[in-house]
């Protein structure tokens, strides 16, 4: 019968073997001087990408979609987006989800419930007429 794999003797043999055949040292990545690294050419913005970004409207506090037969609401609460499935009642809130990004929240809802039939529809007050965080939280408690 052979010696156990995790014995003191096996550990000593491994240590001797490592000393006899050391691993090659990996060279450090070269350091680039700041003057070479710094961008010398002017930065340009793609006008088409800027136009597509401007077309997105993220001014609402609530978005709703029918994803795979389930009504899904994305509700802004302070800096995060909460997900409600089936209804806007507090018990319908997905406790395992909160996202700082609306795009991430939409992708997650579509992955969990299916693609939206008619796209996402904005509801709720505009950002310019934002209410205080306490009012928004109070509204969510009464939903």
N, C-alpha and C positions, 0 to 999 in steps of 0.2 A: 504494500500500500504506500502511496506517495505521501509526502509531507503536505500538510494543509497549506492552502494558497495564502492565507493571511497569518502566517506565523512570524515570529521574530527572526528566525533563520531565513525565511523567504525575503523579508524586508532587507536584511543584511546583504543577501546575494544581489538584490536589485540595486542597492546602493553601490556595491562594488562594480557592477556592470555599468552603471551610469558614469562612474569615475573613469572607467577604462575607455568608454566611448562617449565623450561629451557631445552634446548637441551643438551644431554650428550656431554661432552668434549671428543674429540677424542684424544687418547694418541699419543704422538710424537713417531715416529719410533725410535727404539733403535740405539744408535751410536755404530759403530763397530770400535774398535781400529785399527789404521793403520797397525800395525804388523800382525793382524789377516787377514785383508782385502788383503794385498799385496800377490800376487801370489808367492807361495813358490815352486811349481812344474815348471819345465821348459816348455815353450810353444813349441808346435810342429806344423809343417806345414804339411797338408795333401798333399802327393806327387801327387795324382791324380788331386786334385783341382789346384795345382800349374801348372801341365802340361796343364790342360784345359785353364787356364788363359794365359799361354804362347802361346797357339795355336791361340788366338785371335789376329788379326792384325789390330791395330788402327793407322797405320802409314799414311794413306792417308788423304787428306784434303777434298775429295768429295766421297760420296757414293751414288749409284743410284740403284733403284729397280722398278719393275713394280708391283705396289700394286693394285690389283683389277682392272686392266686396266688403271690405272693412273700412269704415270711416276713420281716418287718422287725422288728428289735430297736432300741430306743432305750435307750442305756445312759448313766447319769450317771457322768461322770468329773470329779470336782472340781466346778467351777462350770459345766461345759458338758455338753451332750448329744451323744453320738456315735451314728451310724447304722450298723447292720450289716444287710446284705441277703443272704438265702439261708441263712446260718449265722452262728454266733457266733465263728467262727474269725477270727484277726487279719487274714488276707488278705481276708475278706469285709467289712471295715470300709470305709465310704465315706470315702476320704481327702479328698474335696472338700467335706465337710460337717462342721460342728460348730456347735452353737447354744447360746446361754445360756438359751433359753426352751424349755420342753417343748411348749407350744402351737405355737410356730414349727416345732419338729422334727416334730411330728405332721402339721401342714399340709404341710410339705415332702415327707414320706414319702407322703402321700396324693396330692400333685400328681405325684410321680415314678412311683409304682407303682400308683395307683388307690385307691379308697375301701376301708377295711377291711371285711371280710365280717361279722365278729362284734364290731366295735369294738376298742378298745385294752384289753389285759389287763395289770394290774400284776403284776410279779414282783419278787423280790429283797427285801433287808432294809428295814425301816422306817427312817425318818429318826431316830427316837429311839434306835435301835440302830445308828447309823451307824458304819462302820469308818473307820479313818484313810485319808487319801488314798493313802498308800504301799500299803496293803493292797489298795485298789480297783484301783490301777494294776497291782499284781502279779497280781491276778485277771484283768485284761484281757489281760495278756501270755500267760497260760496258756489263754485261751479258744480 
